[in-house]
């Protein structure tokens, strides 16, 4: 509160209007978005190449990627091949040569069932799939919980379920069969005896993950938005009763004409829970069907191809990715102790407040939507430029949390904590007052009015105008246009002369 008032006054002294809010959640959140925007703005794409060869083997043809040596010329600092001449030379030199398989391995892999849905988790899905904001997602989930009784309590940061709730699975699955006859094949394929990793008493926090209830209902009473999120909750729950997804990960290495090559392959052995998730996977040029190979097998290089790529820009935040980033903000902190504290404390903000905080930043004009991205505005970045590093860092929350835990353990007194905060606030106020420019007030043109003229940005962004500071206290409505940063009283003088 003190910092908000101090920096608001500082901004007003510099000719700006509006409140400068300072908060240990809101401010680091804005700073995190602005930092992502800065990385995006500074990004410059880097063109690079990679080379593949089509390999012939007695068991079948497949494609391999050339692997550069550590001392390979033509690489940048990230190990990318940026020299086109080197790439073209490889294409010519490799075609038609003979080689040998140097290593082949097939390793069984397993992907466990997805964990349950926290509010941040369903918010991310809702943003990616339907474009819903964090606040909209919370409102929809709250309606499914309170109004329709179809889902559990939504304001949770937990992805796990209590083990004693597993016994309710048959009743819930039958209710889902009644509510959504179209997914009867999903229910038929489920095995209610499976207890996935989601059931874990040790990882339950204040509230467990979001799941469907055993309520039987007519879903025609749900609107489109509610139906969309209900289906997400239902699918995530049913997936717990499918087998784990398993596959064999095959890797092969080869050599030819002094160069090294590698390839990866995958053979699904149990589709398991992924049967319920029909969205296509991210394409991966390296994954393919590989024949069974053995070391020392001979191969032939049929043809080589140069592929031209560019590095991609770092991603900015969306309505869906920002709340999880707030929850996992330890990943944006360098100090090991602060990282641990923030990780143990579930980040900044609570599940139910992260969405409203984002909405408040948007309402104040500090964040805005640009397509699907959530970006900082000029006003937001101007606020950050004014504030000291301490209040922009999530480490502030980590420091408070550690001190409060010391009080719990008896290692710190409450009086000591309060005195520390007083010193901290005093330091912030001093920074707000430091180096303030001397501002010569321009008197109000209305005779005896005690107010002075203030330069105010227009709401439509088309510039500024000047208004009397006493408009609220005395009702003075004196105003003037802005010309080169100064009030233009010419029009007012003309009106005064005409009236006399």
Secondary structure by P-SEA (a helix, b strand, c coil): caaaaaaaaaaaaacccccccccccaaaaaaaaaaaaaaaaabbbbbbbbbbbbcccccccbbbbbbbcccccccccccccccaaaaaaaaaacccccccccbbbbbbbbbcccccccaaaaaaaaaacccccaaaaaaaaaaacccccccccccccccccccccccaaaaaaaaaaaacccaaaaaaaccccccccccccccccccccccccccccccccccaaaaaaaaaaaaaaaaaacccbbbbbbbbbbccccccccccccccccccccccccccccccccccccccccccbbbbbcbbbbbbbbbbccccccccaaaaaaaacccccccaaaaaaaaaaccccccccaaaaaaaaaaaccccccccbbbbcaaaaaaaaacccccccaaaaaaaaaaaaaaaaccccaaaaaaaaaaaaaaaaaaaacccccccccccccccccbbbbbbbbccccccccccccccccccbbbbbbccccccaaaaaaaaaaac
